[in-house]
Amino acid sequence: MAALGLAYFGAAKLGQTLHYTASVSAIWPPVGLGIAALYLFGLRLWPGIFLGELLVNGTLLAESSHPPVGSVLGQYAGNMAEVIVGAWLLGRLIGRRAKLERASEVGWMLVAVGAATAISATVGTTSMLAGGVIRMQEIPTFWRTWFLGDTAGALVVLPLCLTWADPRHAWRRVRRFEGALVVVLVAVLAAIAVLSDAPLTYLTFPALIWAAFRFGPPGVTLATALMAGVTIGFTADQVGAFYKQPIDNRTLSTQLYILVGSLTALFLSAVVSERERSATELTAAKRRELERAVEERRRIARELHDSVSQALFSSTLHTRAAQKALNGDGERQTQLRQQLQAIDDLTKRAQREMRRFIFEWGPEEIGDGLVPALHRHVASFAGNGAVRIRVEGPVQPLSVQRKTETQLYGIAREAVANVLRHAHAGSATIRVESTSGEVMLEIEDDGCGFDADGPRTGGSFGLESMRSRAREIGAELTVVSAPGRGTVVRVELPAESVRNGV
């Protein structure tokens, strides 16, 4: 708290050093420093701001021509409220540890800063009016100067503190020759823009745009702080284009120049960061899809080997036996008929398996709804006599997005495949229930079951695939099973996801 108070006092002295007249400063840096400190490290550090303000106002009262004590106390209270309210609003609007890498974060930061500085400007102006420091007709200009000065100070210092809160991450973004070149270019262009008699005020903007595209928020905040320092430094030294204007216009022009430059660069860097993050996430998603496709192909190969390949191999054996029976007697003829019948059965079984795989691994198109799609899927197994599967549920499409129905269909299809291959079940039921606040999918069988809490083996890829699909749509998947007691796979889409149309 003591360190924060001294830092706050130092920032105030810096602002007072760069004043345009004895009572007018273009920006007030302590605002941004105080809001950043309370936002990053907690509102419990407010006594540090109290100490800093005490030092600032103590030195003000020590001067011979100080304002009335009541006006100073009012200013004290307004500045304290400004910092505390600004930090609280910032935490509520953009969450904790924001790095200003989203345009929404920059926008909400502007709202928080604007609301906080309006409090200080209003309380301070009222206090000065009550103390006789200003007259009634001076209120608009006085309030505007106070408000824009605090806002400009906050929008220069606060983003710098937020983006450089993790110095190593920020330094990695700018520690290149190109980064040093941008810093030098911003300083040079800012000096030329201020010192030139020609209308070159916004010559610095190309360098700020360069920083936004190449170095993100850390580079932009450093560049805008440098631009503001050069601009105010030259003007306070009574040189440059801004100094040639009357004092009110001089202050207003400087403040608007800093505000427009910083906000433009911050919003642009946030948009560029969002684009880079989207590209990274898209690349990662494509990589995951590729890995998943490889696993699916491996699984198809295993399933083909376990079903179709074995059926065809058995057909070959029966064919050879039938060929040997051609040379035998009547009893051999009977065996021949049996072998040929076995070949016919195995061939039909292989055809059914191939149709099932084609249907299962074809496009996941649910057509006119989840339940009709499940009916068609179950019908593809008709005739093998292995498991009786019943589908129950509404035939109309569910009150969720099509991609959610598709993922539910994929989960059901996976569960049915496990029933057919591993459960040794006699019957199974697929239930789909849809209410105004929840969608439930359940696949139940009377098979051999398994230890749901036991260790997973290499054959658990299907279960992991179902869990992955459930996570993608924000659903909860539970598996209830025990040896000899069947298995129940239940997927529940919570009410919030259904309302949002996941």
N, C-alpha and C positions, 0 to 999 in steps of 0.2 A: 504493500500500500504506500509506503514511503517512497519507493522507487517510482511508482506510478504518479504520485503527487509531484515529485521533482521533474519527471518527464513532461507532465502536463504544464508545469510552470515554465519549463524550457521552451516548449512549443508556443506558449503565450508570448514569451519574450521575443521569439523569432517573428511572430506576427506583428508585434509592436515595433520591432526593428525595421520591418518593411512597410511602415505606415506611409501614407501619402501626405497627411497633415498630422498635427499633434493628436487628433482624436479619431482619425479615419484610417482603417486598414482595409486593404482590398479583400483579404481572406483571413480567416481565423482558424489556424491549424489545430488548436486544442480540441475543437469539437470532434474532428475525425479521430484523433488519438484516443479521446475518452470513450467514444462509442465503440471503437474497435477493441479497447482493453476490456470493457465490461461485457461485450458480446463474446469475445474469445475465452475469457477466463472467469466470467460469472459476475452477476450483479453484486455479489458480496464484497467486491473491491471498491464499492462506491465511496468509502471513506478516503481512498486515495484521491478521487476527484474532488472531494470536499477539501482536502489538504491543499491541492493545487490551486483551487479557486480562492482559498484563504490567502495563499501567498500572492496570487495575482491582485486580489482586491486590497490586500494589505499594502502592497507597494503603491497602488493607486491612491489610497487614503493618505499615504505618507507624503504625497506631493502637495505643494502649497495650494495649487488651484484645483483641488479635487472636487468632484460633484458632492452633493449632500449625502450624508451617511445613509439616509433612507433610500435614496436612489441606488446607491452602491449595493445595499442589502437586497433590493429588488432585482438588480442585475445578477447578484450572487444566486438567488433562488431560481431565476429563469435559466441560468446556465446549468445549474445542477439538474433541473427538471429536463432540460434539453438532452443532456448526455444519457441520463437514466432511461427516459422514455424512448430515445432513439435506439439504445441497445436492446431494450425489451421488445420493441416493435420489430427490430431486425431479426431477433431470435424467433419471434412468432411467425413472421412472414416468410423467411427463407430457411429456417431450421438452423442447425448448428454447423459450424465450420464450413460455411459456403466459400467456394473459391471463385465465384463470379464467372463460371464457365457455361452458364445458361442465360439466355436473354431475360427469362422470367426473374432470375435472381437479381440482375441489374435493375430491372423495373421495380421490384419490391424494395430494393435498397433505396432507390430514389424516393419512393413513397415514404419509407421510414424516416429518411433524412429530412425530407420536406416537412413532414408533420412535426418532427422534433425542433427544427430550426424556427418554424413558425411560432412555437411556444416561447422560445427565448426572445425572438424579435418582438413579440407582442408584450411580454412581461417587461422587457427592457425598455421599450418605448414608453409604456405606461409609467414606469418608474421615473424615467427622465422627465416626462411631462409633469408628473406630480411634484417633482423636485424643482421645477422651474428651469431645467437645463435647456429644454427646447420649447418652442411655441406651438400652438395648435396647428398653424399652417405648415409647419415643418414635419408633421407626423408622417405623411406618405413617403417623403424622401428618406427620412430617418429610418422608418421601418423597412423600406426596400433595401437600403444599404446594409442594414444589420442582417436581414434575412439572406440576401445574396452572398454576403461575406461569410456567414456561417455555413451556408450551403456549399459554396465553392471550396471552403476549407475542408468540409467533410468529404466532398466528392474527390478531392485530391489525396488526402491522407488516409481515409477509411479504406478505399480499395487497395491502396498500397500495403496497408497492414494486413488485410485479409488474404491477398494473393501471395504475400511474402511471409505469412505465418509459419510456413514450412520452408525455411531458407534453402535447404538442399534441393527440394523439388523445383523451386523457382529458379535457383541458380543453374540447374541443369538445362532449363529452357533457354537461357540467354548467354551461357558461357561459350560463345563462339566469336570468331572474328566478325561475323555478320552482326552479332549483338552489339559489340563495341562500336561498329560502324554506325548502327542505328542511333545509339546514344549520342555519339559525336554529331551526327547529322541533325538530330532534334535540337541540340544545343545551338548549333550554328544557324539553322533555319529560324529558330525562335528569336535569336539575336537580330538576324537580318530583318525579320518581320516587324520587330519592335522599333529598331533604329532607323529603318529606311523611311524616307519622306514619301516614297511611292506607295500606292495602296497594295501592300504585300502582306496584310495582316494574317491571312490564312495560308501562308506559305508552308507552315509547319504540318498541315494536315496530311500531305502525301507520306511524310515520315511516320506519322501516327498510324496511318493505314498499313504501311509496311510492317510496323511493329505488331499490329493486330493479326496480320496474316501469318507472320513467321514465328512470333514468340508468345502469342496468346496473352491472357490477362497479366501474368507477371511482367512481360515486356511492355505492355501498354501502360500499366500503372506507373512503372518507372519512367517511361517517356513523358507521360502527362505531368508527373511531379516535376520533372526537369523543365518542361515547357513553362509551367506555372512559376517556378522559381526564377527562371531567366526573365520572364516577362515582368513580374512584379519587382524583381531586383533592379532592372534598368529604369522602370517607371518611378520607383521610390528614390532612385538616384537622380531624379529630375532630368532625365533624357528620354528620347523616344517619341513615337507617334502618340501614345496614350497621354503622355505628360503634357502635350501641347493643348489638350482639351481642358475646359473648365473642370473644377474639382469634382462636381457631381457626375458629369459625363465621363470623366477620367475613371472614376471608380466603377461606374456602371459598365463602361466598355471593357475594362479589364475583367470584371467578374463574369460578364456574358461570354467573353472570349475563352476564359478558362472552363466555364460550364459547358459550352458547346463543344469544345475540343475534347474534354474528358468524357462526356456522355457519348459522343459519336464514336470515339475509340473503344470505350467499354462495351457498347452494344455490338459493335462490329467484331471485336475479339470474342465475345460470347457466342455470336452466331457461327463464327469460324470454328470455335471449340466444339459446338454442338455438331457441326458437320463432320469434324474429325472423329468425334466419339461415335457417331452413327456409322461411319465407315468402318471403324474398328469393330463395333458390335456386329455389323453385317458380315465382316470377314470371319469373326469367331463363330457366328451362326452357320455360315457355309461350311466351315471346318467341322463343326459338330454334325451337320447333316451328312457330310461325306463319311465321317467315321461311323455314323449310324447306318448309312447305306452299305458300307463294307460289312458290318456285323449282320445286317439283314441278308446279304448275299451268302455269307458263310452259313447262316442258319438254313437258308433255302437248300444249300448244297447238302447239309446234314439231313434235312427232312427228306429230300429226294433219295438220298442213299438209304435211309431207314425204311422208306415205304415203297416208292415206285421201283427203285433198283432191286430191292429184295423180291418184289412180286415178279418182275421180269426174269430174275434169276431162277425163281421157282418154276416159272413157265418153261424155261429152257430144260430144266431137269425132267419135268413131266413130258415134254416133247421127246426127249431121248428115250424115256421109258415107253412111250407110245410107239416109237419106231421099232424098238425091240419086240413089242407085242405083235407087230404085223406078221412076224414069221411063226407065230405060235398057233395052238389049237383053239377050240371054242372058248376054253377058259381064258386063254390069252386075248380073245376078241372082247370078252367082257372087261378085262383089265384095260384094254385099249379104249373102250368107251368111257371108262372111269377117268383115265388119264386125259382124254380129250375134254371131258367135262371140267376137269380140274384146270386145264389150260384156259378154257373159256371163262371160268370163274376168275382166275388170276388176271386174265387180260382185262376183263370188265373192272376188276378192282383197280388195276393200274390206270385205266381210263378215268375212273372216278377220282383217283388221287390227283391225276394231272388236271382235271377240271377244277378240283378244289384249290390246287395251288395257283392256277391261272386266275381264279376268282379272288383268292386271298391276297395275292401279290399284285393284282392289277391296280388301277387307280382307285383311291379311296373315295369313291363317289357315293354318297348316301341317297341321292336322288330325291324322292318325295318325303323323306323323313327317316328318323333313326329306326323306329320299329318296323316299317316296311322293309328297310334294308336288311335288318336282322332276320326277318322272315325269309327273304331271298337267300341270305347266306346259309341259314339252317337248311333250306330246301336243297342246297347243293350237296348235302350229305345224305339225302334220301336214298334208300336202297341198300346201304351198307349194313343195316341191321345192328349196328354196334351200340349206339346210344340214342335214346328217344329224347329229343330236345324240344321244349315248348317255349314259345315267346309270348309274353304278356305285357301289354302297355298300350298307350294311346297311339293311334295310327297317324294323327296329324303331327306336323313338325313341332318340336319343342320351342319354348320361349327363350331360346338362346341363339347365338350366331351359328352360322353353318359350320364354321371351323371347329366350334365346340362340339357339335353333333358328330362331326367327322372323327374327332379324337375319342369320343365316347364309343363310337362304332369300332374304332381300332382296338380299344381296350376290350370290348366284348368279343371281338373276333379272336384276339389273343387268348382270352380266357377259355373260349370254346375249343380252340386248338389244343390247349393244355388238357382239357377234359377228355378229348378224343384220344390223345396220345399217351397220357400218363395216369389218368384217374381210374381206369377200369370201371367206369360207372355204368349203371343201367339206364339212368335218366338224368336230365338236367333241365333247369328252368332259368330263363332270362326274363327278369322283370324290369320294367321301366316305369317310374312314377314321376309325375310332374305336377307341382303345385305352384302357387303364385310366388313362393319364396324359395323353392328348392327343387332340384332335379336329382333323382336317385336311380342308379343303374346297379342291378344285382344279378350275379351269375352263381347259381347254387347247383351242386351235384351230389349224388349219393355214392361217390366212389371211395377209393381206399384212403384218401386224405394224405396228409403229411404233417411233419412237425413244423409249424409255422415259425416257431421261435428258434429252431435249430440252425446250424451253420449252413450257408449256401454253397452249392456246388456249381460246376460249370453249366448245368442245365437250367440255372435260374435266370437266364437272359430274358425269357419271356416275361417274368415277373418284374424285372428291372425296366423293361420296355413299357409295361403298363404303368409303373410308377412315374416314369418320365413323362408319359402322355398326360397323366393326371396333374403333375406339377405345371405343365405348360398351360393348362386351362384353370389353374387355381382350385382344383378339386382335391378332396381327401380320399385316398384309396386305402381300404383295410382288407386284410385277408384273415379269415377265421378258419382254421383247419386243425385236425388232429388225426393221427393214424387210425384208420377204420371208421371214421365218422364223417367223411365227406369234406367238401370245401365250399366256402362262401366268399366270393369276391364282391365287395361293395364299393361303389364310387358315389360320393355325395358332393354335389356342387352347391356351395353355401349360398344363402339368400343374397348376400351382397354381390357375389359374382353373377347371379342370375339377373338381378336388377340392372347391373351395369352391362349386361349382354356380352359376357366374356367371349 
